[in-house]
Amino acid sequence: MGRTRVAARWMRILISLAALVAILGPGVALAAEKKAKRVAPPVSDLPNYLSYLAWQLRGRHMDESGEITGEIRKRVLEHMQEWLTADPSRAESVTARRELERIFYNLKYPTEAKPSCFDQSWKGATLLGVGYTLYWTNYNRINVLAIFVKSSGQVRLATVTSFIPMVDLLYEFPSQQGADDFRFFVYGTRPGKSQPRLSVVLYSFDGQNLKPLWETHDVYDGKMDVSTEKVIIRYLKEDEYVREQVHNRKPPRHEATYKFTSQGLELEIDKEIPF
């Protein structure tokens, strides 16, 4: 008899709890959903707006990121164009980099943006490179480079490009230049294997457009040196590296030497060198 009363009491409690869940469940779930869903800040609040956009990249593959990274690129370039036009004296690399750091300041881990800027004199004008690499994992990276031209006290946006994906963004400026164009290297490394992989593009800028003159991609453990007359890239061959590591031996290293030409670069010699 006592056991029957206890069982009945527990049954009433369970029925009451089920009814309470049925009543409160949808409201609790909706409240949790609202709490989890971030509200987009206005575009005028650019640092928080960029942070909101970048946060949505988490868990996305490169081929799923185009819409979001495209919106970030659009807003960043619009801002930088307005900011430079308002005060052309800002057209120098340190000032531009600090402004990029300011508008990307609110990005939260694992998202990150690394500015990379340069300024160079050319034909009485100042060329300002405004670039950044956007990360949302150590491997998922996209980069943007905009070239602004400051001349006669005015600044204009000349061209925009996206360097090779999944690498960072660095520059090198050869002393040898074309007769009618400005030439520079954009390079970066890509993680993801036992050694980083180097990618390099030699660009030509004619005042309006960027044109690649020479490029190489995914050079295993590649390192580049640019001198007055030559470019040297030292690297490993991945298959040799793996084979020699199995036997606990050092693989041969390779050295490719290029000379500058009117068309870009020309290979002179590619030889083995000691590790």
N, C-alpha and C positions, 0 to 999 in steps of 0.2 A: 504493500500500500504506500509506504513512504517513498519507495523507489519510483512509483508511478507519479506521485506528486512532484518529485524532483525533475523527472523527465519532462513532465508537462510544463514546469516552470522554465526549463531551458528552451523548450520549444517556443514558448511565448517570447522569450528574449530574442531568439534567432529570428522569429517573424518580425519583431519590432525593428531589429537592426536592418533586415532586408528592406523593410518599408522606408527606413530613414535613408539608406543608400539610394533607393529608387528616387526619392524626393530630391536629395542633395547632389547626387552624382553628376547630372548634367551641368548644374551650376558650378560645381567644383572644377570639373574638367574644363568648362569654358573659361573660368577665371585663370586656371593654370595656363591655358593656351594663350590668353591675352597677355599674361605675364611673360611667357616665353617669347612671344612675338615682339620684336623691337619695332618701334615706330620710326619711320625714316625722318631724319632731321631735314629742315629746309636746305636747299642748295646754297643759300646765302651763308649758312653756317658750315663752310666748306670743310674744316678739319673733322667735324663730327659726321658730316655727310660722307666723306671718303672713308672714315672708319666704319660706318654702317655698311657701305658697299663692300669693302674688303672683307668684313666679317662673314659675308655670305659666300666667300670663296672656299671656306673650310669644307674639306671633304670632296671638293670638285676636282675632276681631272682637267688637264689642260684643254682638251677638246670641248669641255663643257663651260669654259670660263669666258668665252668671247664677249658675251653681252655685258657682263659685269666689268671686265677689264676695259672694254671699249668705252663704257660710261665714265669710268675713272679717268681714262686718258682724255676724253673730251672735256671734262670739268677742269682737270689740271691745266691743260693747254689754254683753255679759255681764260682761266684765272691769270696764268703767267703772261699771256698776251696783254690783258688789260693792265696788269701790274707794271710791266715794262713800258707800255705806252704812256702810262701816267707819269713816269719819271725815267727818261732814257738813261740817266746816270746810273741806274741800277743794273745796266747791261754789263756785268762782269761776274766771273764764275763764283766767287765766294758769296756775294750778295744773293745771287740766284739760288745757290745751294741752300743757303740759310732759309730762304723763303719756301723752298720745297720741303725742307725739314719741318718748318712751322705747319704747313698745311697737312703733312702726313703725321704730325706728332701724336695724334690720338689713336693710331692703329694699335691694335692689341694682339699679343702673341696668340696664335702662331703667324699672324699676318705682319708684314714688315715692308717698308719701302726704303730703298737706299738711293739717295740722289747722287748723280755723277754729272758734273758740269765742267765746261772749259770756256776760255775766251782766247782768241787769237786775232792778230792784226792781219788784214789782207786787202790790198788795193785801196788803202786809205780808209777802210771800214773796219769795224770790229765784228768778228763772228762769235756769237755766243751759242754754245751747245748746252741745251737744258735737257738732261736725261735722268731717268730713274729706272731701277729694277724693282719690281713688285714681287714679293715672295708670299706664298701661303703654306708651303712646306719647304724643306731644304732642297727639293728637286723641282717643284713647280714654280717657275719663274717666268715672267714676261718683262720685256724692257721697251722703253720708248725714248727716242732721241729727236728733239726738235732743234732746228737751226734758225736762230734769229740773226738778223743783220742790222747793225747800228751804223747809220751813215747820215751825215748832215743834221745831226741832232735828233734823228727820228729812228725808231725801232720797228722792224716789221718781221713777221714770221715768214720765213722762206720755204721751209719744207719740213716734213715729219717722216720718220721711218721707225720701224721696229726691228731691232737687231735680232740675231738668231735666238730662238726661245731656249729656256732652261740654262742660260749662262748669265753671269753678271756683266757689268758694263764699265769698260776702261778704255783709255785713249792713249795713243802715241803719235807724235808729230814728227815726221821725217824732215830733215833739213832740205832735202831735194824736193822741189815743188814743180808742178807743171807750169807751162808758160801762161796759160789762161785759166787755170783752175787751182783750187786749194785741196791738198791731199792730206789725208790722215787715216790712221788705223783705228778701228774699233775692235776690241778683243775682250774675251772673257773665258772663264773656265766653267765646266759642267761637272758636278759631282755625280756619284752613283756607282762607281767601280773602285777597284783597289787604287787607281791613280786618277787624278782629275784630267779632264780632256779639254784641250785648248781649241777655241775657234777664233778666227781672225778674218776681218774684211778690210781691204784697202779701198777707201771711198774717195771719189772726186766730187767736189762741189763747185759749180760754175756760177754761183750767185743766185740760182733759182732751184736747182735740182741736185740730188745726190745720185751718184752712179757708182756701183761697185766695179772696181778695176781688176781685183784679184781677191780670192778668198780660199780658205781651207777650214775644214770642220772636224771636230772630234779627234784632234791629234793627241794620242795617248801620252800622258805626262809631258805635254808640250810646254816649252818655255821659249819666249821670243826675245831677241835682242835686236834693236834697231840702231844702226850706226849711220855715219854720214853717207856711205855709198852702198851699204849692204844691209840685208835682213837675214839673221840667222835663227833658225828654229831647231832646237834640240829636243829629241823625243825618243820614246820607246815604241817598239812594235808589240802589241798586246800578246800575240801568240808566242813570241819569243820570251816575253816576260813570264808568262804562265808556265811555259816549258822549263825554263831555267829555275824558277822558284820551286818546282817539284823536286829538283835535284839539289836544292839549296845552293845554287850558283847565281852569280850576277849576270844579267843579260847584257848584250851589247847595247850601247846607246847610239843613236843616229843623229847626224847634224846635216841639215839642209841649208845651203847658202844661196840666197837670191840677190840679184842686182836690180837696181831701179832702172826702168826704161820709160819711154814716153807713153807706153801702153799700160804700165803698172809695174809688175815684177816678172823677172825671168830666172828660172832655176839655173844656177851655175854648176853645183855639185851637191850630191847627197851621199855621205860616207858614214862608215862606222867609226865610232870613237870609244875610248875606254869608258866604262860605267862611272 
